[in-house]
Amino acid sequence: MLREEAEDFSLAVLGAGTMGLGISALAVGHGVPVTLVEADAARARQAPAAVTAQLRMAQLMNALPADREYGELTVTGSLAGAAGATVVIEAVTEDLTLKTKVLAQTAALTGAGVALVSNTSSIPIDELAGYLPDAARLIGTHFMNPPYLISTVEVVRGASTGEATLSAVTRLLGVLARRPVVVGDGPGFVTSRILHPMINDAARVVQEGTATAEAVDTLMRECLGHRTGPLRTADLIGLDNLADSLRVLAERTGDHRAAPCELLLDKVRDGHLGRKTGRGFYDYGKAQP
């Protein structure tokens, strides 16, 4: 895509957690200007360096266009910073109350033609859209971590999602060199509905003493073709994010298998959240970008 096409967009990303930072880095790296909104002052201060670290890693892996100037990154603590955006991506904690509050406030600040996107991993888009005055503006885009490396994006179209919203998001993903796969709505959509309970079962196997995390992942990689193994994948997702997603699935599907197991909850309580804290099912020595 040409830089002129990237500059057709002004992206606002809400939340400077793992996915908010990753989506921001992906967009900036493809020449799209980004306003990153983060209410927590400490996180906001750390965000520029974190995005720069991801850009550096993406460059080393040849995951960004070499001939593209970076888009400008602006970090702010106020939702008002999203007012001029052409597309807004919400990437706050997997909590219905928080997400609906942020989305409703953003809807009021932005124009009627601005697509509102939730990067939720499990909460149904129609459930979120029920809190908005215009449900047609809302769609889901489930980026995987790290966004700069995984080129396919699960796009979740709710029953009320409008054609204009789908078109705007598909066009943005084209500028970001991502391949959209459009699916219908439901708890966990496709990827989280299948993957997260499987990871939970892998953690249960470790909890019960049947195998170590290393043994589980080795068998899943070498016998079943899972690229990284479920528990290394869990560390990459973030164990707190995984537990939140599993709670959503358990509550909305009634599937007891989806309720986060005790080993997973223990790690979250101990602050061992995976790569981002330096320790989860594996020990990484220090926090990883």
N, C-alpha and C positions, 0 to 999 in steps of 0.2 A: 504494500500500500504506500502511496505517496504521503509525504509529510503534510501536504495540504488536506488530505483526507483525515489524518489524525487530528489536525487542528479544527476540524468540523465539530469535534467533541470537547467538552469541558466536563471532566468527571469529578464527582464528589464521592469520597469513600468515608463511610461512617464507622469509626472504630479502628484503633491502631493495635489490635491484637494480631495474632499470627496471620490470619487470613487478610485482614485489612492492610497490613504491611505488604504482604505478598502481592495482593491485587494492585496496590499502589505502585510497587516496583515494576510489575508487568506493564502497566499503562504508561508510566514515565519512560520506561525503556523503549516503548514503541512510539514515543513522541507525543503522547496525550497529556495535556496539563491536568494535574490532580490537586484537588483540595482535600486534605485528609483531616477529618474532624475527630478529635479525641478530647473528651472532657477531663480526663485525668491528667494533671499537669506534668507529673513525672513521665508518664508514657508519651505525652506530646513532645517533651524535650528530647526523649530518646529516639523518636520516630525518624527524623532525617538520617541519623547515622545508621539506623536499622535498615532503612530503604536503600541507602548507599551500599551497605554490606551485601544485600541481596542482588543489587545491580552488578556489583563486582563478581559475585559468584556466577551469576547468569552469563556474564561476559566470558569468564573462564571456561564455561561449558558450551560456548557458542550458541546460547539460547536466545540471544537478542540480535536484531539486525545491526550489522556493523556500520552501515552507512546512514544511520538515523540519529539525528540530534535528540537528546533527551527532552521530554516535556518538563515543564516547571512543576515542582512540588511545593505546595503551600500547606503548612500545618496550622490549624486553629483549634481553639477550645470551644468555639461557638457554632451551633447548627446554622446560624445565619450565613456562615461561610459557604453553605451549599446552595444559596439562593440563585446564583448565576449558572448553575450546572445544567448541562443538557441531559445527563444521565446521573442518577444517584444509586450507589451500591451500598446497602446496609450490611455491615459485617460485625455487629455487636454480639454480645454473649447470647448463647442459645436459650433465651428466656422469653416466653411469650409476652409478658407484661412490658419488659424493656423494649423488645422489638416493635411492638405495636405503638408504644408511646413515641419512639423515635421516628417511625414511619409516618405517623399521623402529623407530628410536628413538621416533618420535612415536606409532606404533601401541602401543608398550609403555606410554606415558605417558597415553594417552587411553582412554576407555571403549569397549567393544565396539560401541556403537551410533553412534560418531562417524565421519562420512564423512571419508575421506582423499582429497584431490584433488591431482593433479599438473597443473601448468600447463606440462608439457613440450610442446615444439613438434614433436618428432619421435620420441622413444623410445616404442615400443609399451607400452601400459598393461599388457598381460599379462606383458610382460618385467619390468616394475617389480613387478607383483603377485606374481611368483614368489619375491620376497625377503620377503614378509610372511606372518605366521602365518594371516591371514584375508584372502584375496584379494578376497572379496566387498565389503570396505570401500573398495576403491580405484576411482577413476574419473578420467578426464581432463577438464579444462576449459581449452580453449585460448582465453584472452582475447587480443584484438588490442590493439595499442598506438596511441593511449592508450585504456585501458578505459572511461574516462568518456564518450568520444565515439563509440565503436563499440558499437552496442547489440545486436549478435548475437554469440553465443559458441558455438564448436564444442565440443560435449560428446562425449567419446570413451568409449564403453562397451566394456570388455573382455569377453572370454568369461565371466569369473568375477564381473564386477561385479554386485552384488545389487540387487534392486528397491528396498530401503530406501535404499541409497546413492544411486541415481538419483533417487528421490523427494526426498530431502533436498537434493540439489544443485539440482534443478529448482525447488524451492520457494525456495531462497536466491536463485537467479537472478531469480525473480519479484520478490522484495523489492528486488533491485538494478535492476529494470526492464530486465533483459537478456532477449533472446529466445534460448532454447537450440535448437540444431539437433543432434540426436543422430545420431552416425555410428558405424560399426564401427571396430575396431582395426586397426592396421597402421602401418608406418614412415611418419611424416609425416602420417598420417590423410588428410584431404582437402586442407586449405589449404596446409600446408607441402609436401606431396608435389607439388602443382602449382606453387605460387608460387616456392619457393626455388630449384629448378633453373632456372626461367625467369629469375630475378634473376641467377643465376650466368652464364647465357648472355649476359645484357645486359652484365655486367661483362667477359666475354670479348670482346665486340664492341669495348668501349673499350680493353681490353688489346691487341687486335690492331691498333688504330689505324684501324678502319673508321669510327668516329664518336665524338664527345665524349659525355660523360654527359648533357649538356643536349640534344643531338640525339636520343639514344636515348629519353629521357623525353618529349620533345616529340612524337616520332612515335608512341610508345605511348599518350600521352594523346589526341592530336588525330586520329589515324588509327584507333586500336584501342579507345579508350574507357577506358583504364586511368586511374583517378582522379588519381593523383599521379605515375605513372611508376615503373618498377621500381627505379631507383637512388635516388630520393628515398625510396621505401619502404624500401629497404635501410638507408639512414641512420636511418630512424625505428626499424626493428627493432633496430639495433645490429649493426655488422659482425662483432663477435666472436660474438654470438649466432647470426648467420646462418652463419658458418663452422662453428660447433659443430653446428648443425642439419644442414648439408650433409654433414659427416663422418658423422653418424648415418645419414643416408639412403644415402650411398655404401656404408657398411659393411653395412647390413642389406638393401639391394636389389641390390647388385652393379652398379648403374648408374654407369658412369664419368663420365657427364655431371654427376652430383651432387657429385663431388669438388670442393671449393672451388678456384677458379682462382687463379693466382699474384697477380694484381692485388689480389684480395680479401685474400689472405694477407699481402701486403706492407703493405696498409693496417692490418691488425690488428697486425702486428709493429711498425709505426711509431706505434701508439697512436691512429690516426685511425679512431675507431669509429663515427662518425656524429654525430647531433645531440647525444648525451649528452657528447661531448668537444669539440664545436664544429667538427669537421671530419671528413669521410668522403669520399664522392664529390663533395660540395659543401662549401664553406666557410661556416660559420654565424657566424663571428666570435667566439662564446663558446659555452660549453655551454648547451644548451637543456633546459628542464624536460620 
